[in-house]
Every structure is written in structure tokens, then in C-alpha cells.
Amino acid sequence: MKVTGFTIVRNAVLYDYPVVESILSILPLVDEFVVSVGQSEDGTLELIRSIQSEKIRIVQSHWDDKLRSGGSILAIETDKAFQAISPDTDWAFYLQADEVVHEKYHPAIRAAMEQYCSDQHIEGLLFKYLHFYGNYDHVGDSRRWYDREIRIIRNDPAIKSYRDAQGFRKNGEKLRVKPIEAYIYHYGWVKHPEKQKLKRENFGIFWSEDQEKEFQKEVKDIFDYTGDFDSLDRFTGTHPNVMKERIAQKNWDVQLDISRKNMPFKYRVLHFIEKKFGKRLFAYRNYRVV
């Protein structure tokens, strides 16, 4: 069984993406790791080159910023990285530049890849998600945050990144997947408020001009974490080992009131049911669990 990791990244230094930690978090699980680096205004390429591993293969890509319909440029670049993996790969393990895997899940992930490797009916493996918000002690627990997504796919050229690269589809159809007992730790909403402001102001270039203006209006002098969430819970677990240095260097403080629930009545009811019974009702699913 051959496994290839792949990711895309651009301006990782400017926007403070934990892309090095992301890559390192699954290096023990992969035989190679393809990193597609887009044209950047900082030292992103040098940052990736600084990772000491013979498994890493860097490809450089030019992002077409004119492609700004619904974040499609992110899917296009993800597909380009996927196409760059070695042809003898069985499983392709995709991580976004702000996603990290805890080492405690490595055995379960490897076991699932081995179990379903020869079963061509299974097209992907489905992960659970933890979305950290504001700091490393809180996670979003509302329906605003997707709770599962595909991150391991079969090496099949018919599989393409979907919409803004959140997930994948094959010939436009949802993938047949098996859920595994492993989480992706998403740190995209944990960074200094000034960095979050900068990211939000500029992230709109991947969507329409109107949406770009909306993104820019969201933030003023500094990003306000305290007013942008609907429901949070306290995180009581441990973070991946590769995140320890980054967490130790955290240089901002955010006070978050997790008792505040800013949701319409319908979503309050659904939120209560999910907390009580562990079931997310009427949720959008970009996959078929088999």
C-alpha cells in the first residue's frame, strides 16, 4: 500500500498558516508528500523547503486570481496537486494548510487504509472534525461548522475537488466512504486577531467582488473574536505534538463567553438534540456513507 499526502499553500507566512505542523502531522503515515506552492508575497516556498524530509516533493503553481467564483480556484489548485502525486499511489491523504492530525489517531488511520485498500467500492475515508476558535481552548460546536469531511481518497483521476475544496466528488457524484474514528484539528480560526483580520480582508479574492467587499467590511482595526460566534464549547483534550511550540508562542488573549448561544430557536432545538443524542439532524452531507 502506497500513501501520498498532498496540500496546497500560498502566503503561509503572511497569514500565519500552520502548514509546517500540518505536513509534519501525517508524514509518518505517507510515503511521499506533494506540496503545491502558489506564488506568494512572503517566504512560503522557503518555509516548505526548510522541512527536513526526503518524503516532501514541492511543485510550484501559478494561481489565477481571476477565477473567483465560489472559491473554485481552491478546488482547481487542489486538483493540480492531486494530479502531481505518484501514479502508483493507492491512497491520497489531503490536508488543508490549517488542518493537523493528532498522532494518537495514526494507528486507526493506517488500519482503515489497509482494511479498505483492496475494496474498490470504497472511494474515500471520512474524518470527524474539531474546529478551534479564537484560541486553543475553545471549539465551535454549532451547525455553522461541518462535523465530517473526506480527507483520504483513492488515487482515481475521476475524483475531483468539489466547490471551494472542502471535499471531493467523482464524476459529479458523492463519494462512497467509510467513517473512521479519527479527527482533523482545524486551526483556521486560531491566530492573532491582526493576522485573522488580514486573512479575512484578503480571503474574498477567491470569491466574487461583492463577497470580497463583504469580507472586508467584517473587520475594522482588529478582528473581534468575541462577536463572531454562535456557540462554543471548551476543549479539554490534548493538541498534536507538532503544535506544542506554536501553542507555547501564542501572544494574544481572547476572553470568550461560552454560555452565550446566539442562534435562532430552530437551531437551538437542533443543537440541543445533537448535544443530547450525538445526532446532527438535517445536515448537508457531501458524501455517501456505506
C-alpha positions as CSV (number, residue, x, y, z in Angstrom):
1,M,0.0,0.0,0.0
2,K,1.4,3.4,-1.0
3,V,0.1,6.6,0.5
4,T,0.8,10.1,-0.7
5,G,-0.1,13.2,1.2
6,F,-0.9,16.4,-0.7
7,T,-1.7,20.0,0.1
8,I,-1.8,23.5,-1.5
9,V,-0.4,26.6,0.2
10,R,0.1,30.3,-0.6
11,N,1.2,33.2,1.6
12,A,1.5,30.9,4.6
13,V,3.9,33.3,6.4
14,L,1.8,36.3,5.8
15,Y,-1.4,34.7,7.0
16,D,0.2,32.6,9.7
17,Y,-0.9,29.2,8.5
18,P,0.3,26.2,10.5
19,V,1.3,24.4,7.2
20,V,4.6,23.0,8.6
21,E,2.7,21.4,11.5
22,S,0.1,20.2,9.1
23,I,2.6,18.4,6.9
24,L,4.6,17.0,9.8
25,S,1.5,15.6,11.4
26,I,0.9,13.0,8.8
27,L,4.5,12.4,7.5
28,P,4.7,9.1,9.4
29,L,1.6,7.9,7.5
30,V,2.7,8.7,4.0
31,D,5.4,7.5,1.6
32,E,5.6,10.9,-0.1
33,F,4.1,14.3,0.4
34,V,3.3,16.7,-2.6
35,V,3.2,20.3,-1.6
36,S,1.9,22.7,-4.3
37,V,3.1,26.2,-3.5
38,G,1.4,29.1,-5.2
39,Q,3.1,32.4,-6.0
40,S,3.5,34.2,-2.6
41,E,4.4,37.6,-1.2
42,D,6.4,36.1,1.6
43,G,8.8,33.3,2.3
44,T,6.3,30.4,1.9
45,L,8.5,28.5,-0.6
46,E,11.5,28.8,1.6
47,L,9.4,27.7,4.6
48,I,8.4,24.5,2.9
49,R,11.9,23.9,1.7
50,S,13.1,24.1,5.3
51,I,11.2,21.0,6.3
52,Q,13.8,18.2,6.7
53,S,12.2,15.2,5.0
54,E,13.1,13.3,1.8
55,K,9.4,12.5,1.5
56,I,8.4,16.0,0.5
57,R,8.2,16.9,-3.1
58,I,7.5,20.6,-4.0
59,V,5.7,21.7,-7.1
60,Q,5.1,25.3,-7.9
61,S,1.9,26.6,-9.3
62,H,0.5,29.9,-10.5
63,W,-2.9,30.7,-9.1
64,D,-5.2,32.5,-11.5
65,D,-6.8,35.2,-9.3
66,K,-9.4,35.9,-12.0
67,L,-11.1,32.6,-11.1
68,R,-13.1,33.9,-8.2
69,S,-16.5,32.1,-8.5
70,G,-17.4,30.5,-5.2
71,G,-13.8,29.7,-4.2
72,S,-13.3,27.5,-7.3
73,I,-9.6,28.5,-7.5
74,L,-9.0,26.5,-4.3
75,A,-10.6,23.4,-5.9
76,I,-8.6,23.9,-9.2
77,E,-5.3,24.2,-7.3
78,T,-6.2,21.1,-5.1
79,D,-6.8,19.1,-8.3
80,K,-3.5,20.2,-9.7
81,A,-1.7,19.0,-6.5
82,F,-3.7,15.7,-6.6
83,Q,-2.6,15.1,-10.3
84,A,1.0,15.6,-9.2
85,I,1.1,12.5,-6.9
86,S,2.9,9.4,-8.0
87,P,0.8,7.2,-10.3
88,D,1.4,4.1,-8.2
89,T,-0.3,5.7,-5.1
90,D,-3.2,3.8,-3.6
91,W,-4.5,6.4,-1.1
92,A,-4.1,10.2,-1.3
93,F,-4.2,12.0,2.0
94,Y,-5.3,15.6,1.6
95,L,-4.9,18.3,4.3
96,Q,-5.5,21.9,4.0
97,A,-2.8,24.3,5.3
98,D,-4.6,24.9,8.6
99,E,-5.5,21.2,9.3
100,V,-3.5,19.0,11.6
101,V,-3.8,15.3,12.7
102,H,-3.1,14.2,16.2
103,E,-0.6,11.4,16.4
104,K,-2.9,9.4,18.6
105,Y,-5.1,8.7,15.5
106,H,-2.3,7.3,13.4
107,P,-3.0,3.7,14.2
108,A,-6.7,4.0,13.4
109,I,-6.0,5.8,10.1
110,R,-3.4,3.3,8.9
111,A,-5.6,0.4,9.9
112,A,-8.5,1.9,7.9
113,M,-6.4,2.5,4.8
114,E,-5.1,-1.1,5.0
115,Q,-8.6,-2.6,5.6
116,Y,-10.2,-0.9,2.6
117,C,-7.2,-0.6,0.2
118,S,-8.3,-3.6,-1.9
119,D,-12.0,-2.8,-1.7
120,Q,-12.5,-0.6,-4.8
121,H,-16.1,0.1,-3.8
122,I,-14.8,2.4,-1.1
123,E,-13.6,5.7,-2.6
124,G,-12.7,7.6,0.5
125,L,-12.3,7.8,4.2
126,L,-14.4,10.2,6.3
127,F,-12.9,12.1,9.3
128,K,-14.6,13.9,12.2
129,Y,-13.7,17.5,12.8
130,L,-12.7,19.8,15.7
131,H,-12.8,23.5,14.7
132,F,-10.8,25.6,17.1
133,Y,-11.9,29.2,17.5
134,G,-10.2,32.3,19.0
135,N,-7.6,30.3,21.0
136,Y,-6.6,26.7,21.6
137,D,-9.0,26.2,24.4
138,H,-12.4,26.5,22.5
139,V,-14.1,24.7,19.7
140,G,-17.1,25.6,17.6
141,D,-19.9,23.2,18.3
142,S,-22.8,24.6,16.3
143,R,-24.1,23.7,12.8
144,R,-22.1,26.5,11.4
145,W,-19.1,24.1,11.5
146,Y,-19.1,21.0,9.3
147,D,-18.7,18.0,11.5
148,R,-17.2,15.5,9.0
149,E,-15.4,15.6,5.7
150,I,-13.4,13.4,3.3
151,R,-9.6,13.7,3.7
152,I,-8.4,10.4,2.2
153,I,-9.3,9.5,-1.3
154,R,-8.5,6.7,-3.7
155,N,-6.0,7.6,-6.5
156,D,-8.6,7.9,-9.2
157,P,-8.4,10.6,-11.9
158,A,-12.2,10.8,-12.0
159,I,-12.2,12.2,-8.4
160,K,-12.1,16.0,-8.3
161,S,-12.1,18.6,-5.6
162,Y,-15.6,20.0,-5.0
163,R,-16.6,23.6,-4.9
164,D,-14.2,25.5,-2.6
165,A,-12.1,22.4,-1.9
166,Q,-13.9,21.4,1.2
167,G,-14.5,17.9,-0.1
168,F,-14.4,15.6,-3.2
169,R,-16.7,14.1,-5.8
170,K,-16.3,11.5,-8.6
171,N,-17.8,12.5,-11.9
172,G,-20.0,14.9,-10.0
173,E,-21.4,12.2,-7.7
174,K,-20.8,11.9,-4.0
175,L,-18.1,9.5,-3.0
176,R,-18.8,6.2,-1.2
177,V,-16.9,6.5,2.1
178,K,-16.2,4.7,5.3
179,P,-16.1,6.8,8.5
180,I,-13.1,6.3,10.7
181,E,-12.5,7.1,14.4
182,A,-10.1,10.0,13.8
183,Y,-10.4,13.8,13.9
184,I,-9.0,16.6,11.9
185,Y,-8.0,19.5,14.1
186,H,-8.8,22.7,12.2
187,Y,-6.9,25.8,13.3
188,G,-8.0,28.2,10.7
189,W,-9.8,30.4,13.3
190,V,-6.9,30.5,15.8
191,K,-4.4,33.2,15.2
192,H,-3.5,36.7,16.4
193,P,-6.5,39.0,15.8
194,E,-4.4,41.1,13.5
195,K,-3.5,38.1,11.4
196,Q,-7.1,37.0,11.3
197,K,-8.1,40.5,10.2
198,L,-5.6,40.4,7.4
199,K,-6.7,36.9,6.2
200,R,-10.4,37.8,6.3
201,E,-9.8,41.0,4.4
202,N,-7.9,39.2,1.6
203,F,-9.7,35.9,1.5
204,G,-12.6,37.4,-0.5
205,I,-10.4,37.4,-3.6
206,F,-11.3,33.8,-4.0
207,W,-15.0,34.6,-4.3
208,S,-16.9,37.4,-6.2
209,E,-16.2,41.1,-5.9
210,D,-19.3,41.6,-3.9
211,Q,-18.3,38.9,-1.4
212,E,-14.8,40.4,-1.2
213,K,-16.3,43.7,-0.1
214,E,-18.4,41.9,2.5
215,F,-15.3,40.2,3.8
216,Q,-13.5,43.5,4.1
217,K,-16.4,45.1,5.9
218,E,-16.4,42.4,8.6
219,V,-13.3,43.7,10.3
220,K,-12.1,47.1,11.3
221,D,-8.8,47.7,13.1
222,I,-8.6,44.2,14.6
223,F,-10.7,41.0,14.3
224,D,-13.3,40.7,17.1
225,Y,-13.5,37.1,18.1
226,T,-16.0,37.9,20.8
227,G,-18.7,38.9,18.5
228,D,-18.4,36.4,15.6
229,F,-19.5,33.1,17.1
230,D,-22.9,31.5,17.8
231,S,-21.9,28.6,20.1
232,L,-18.6,27.4,21.6
233,D,-17.5,24.6,23.9
234,R,-14.4,24.3,26.0
235,F,-11.7,21.9,24.6
236,T,-10.4,19.6,27.3
237,G,-8.2,17.2,25.3
238,T,-4.6,17.4,24.1
239,H,-3.3,19.0,21.0
240,P,-1.0,17.2,18.5
241,N,2.7,17.2,19.5
242,V,3.6,19.2,16.4
243,M,1.5,22.1,17.7
244,K,3.2,22.4,21.0
245,E,5.8,25.1,20.0
246,R,3.2,27.1,18.2
247,I,0.8,27.0,21.1
248,A,3.6,28.0,23.5
249,Q,4.3,31.1,21.4
250,K,0.7,32.3,21.5
251,N,0.9,36.1,22.1
252,W,-2.8,37.2,22.3
253,D,-5.6,36.8,24.8
254,V,-9.3,36.4,23.9
255,Q,-12.0,36.1,26.6
256,L,-14.9,34.0,25.2
257,D,-18.2,33.6,26.9
258,I,-19.2,30.0,26.1
259,S,-22.5,30.4,27.9
260,R,-23.7,32.7,25.1
261,K,-25.8,30.9,22.4
262,N,-26.5,33.2,19.5
263,M,-28.8,31.0,17.4
264,P,-32.4,31.1,16.1
265,F,-34.9,28.9,18.0
266,K,-34.9,26.2,15.4
267,Y,-31.1,25.8,15.6
268,R,-31.2,25.9,19.4
269,V,-33.5,22.9,19.3
270,L,-31.3,21.0,16.8
271,H,-28.2,22.0,18.8
272,F,-29.8,20.5,22.0
273,I,-30.7,17.3,20.2
274,E,-27.1,17.0,18.8
275,K,-25.6,17.5,22.3
276,K,-28.1,15.2,23.9
277,F,-28.1,12.3,21.5
278,G,-25.0,12.9,19.3
279,K,-27.0,13.2,16.1
280,R,-26.8,16.1,13.7
281,L,-30.2,16.1,12.0
282,F,-30.9,17.5,8.5
283,A,-27.2,18.3,7.9
284,Y,-25.7,18.7,4.5
285,R,-23.6,15.7,3.5
286,N,-21.1,15.8,0.7
287,Y,-20.6,12.0,0.7
288,R,-22.3,8.6,0.9
289,V,-21.5,6.5,3.9
290,V,-21.6,2.8,3.0
